[in-house]
Amino acid sequence: MDMFEGVGRRLDEKGGTLVSIGQHSLNGDGTFTDVAFVNGADRVEDGRGLSIFDYDRDGQLDILIRNFRQPAQLLQNRGGTGHWLQFRLVGVRSNRDAVGARIRVRTATGLQSRAVTAGSAYLSGSSLVQHFGLGAATRVGTVEIDWPSGSHTQLRDLAADRRYTVVEGVDVALGR
Ligand SMILES: [Ca+2]
């Protein structure tokens, strides 16, 4: 999955059509293909909030959907066999949640980059833990972190399939 959308409508709209919620996979030409049906994630509901996080810490990102006047729904990710890496950043000079930090992970197959953000979705937000899919790679050569304060952390040769906690100013990743 490359994109997940959950869409609702305004409370004052009595008519109108609920928009389908689903997953999309990025094609090579910049377009997307709706893959919600094959993944069992297609539904027609009145979406309000969406959060992406790894609730059971198995290295597969899960999705929590909050719909209008309906219980929350958890879509557990049961697919995927690739390796992964997760980072929880703790700011010291920066804000404690490290919002605004950028993490770059370099493997043999290329460079990935993620920024820590807050309020990533309407009436909701995703986890502050940053997730990187690694495919077949079992180790990561270099990880670089740019903190909002301007400080920089570089980590080397980390084992995959772990969540690391990195404290600003301490260039050691504590994994478990
Ligand atoms: Ca999971």
Residues whose N, C-alpha, C, O or C-beta is under 5 A from the ligand:
A	BS01	CA	D54 Y55 D56 R57 D58 G59 Q60 L61 D62 N77
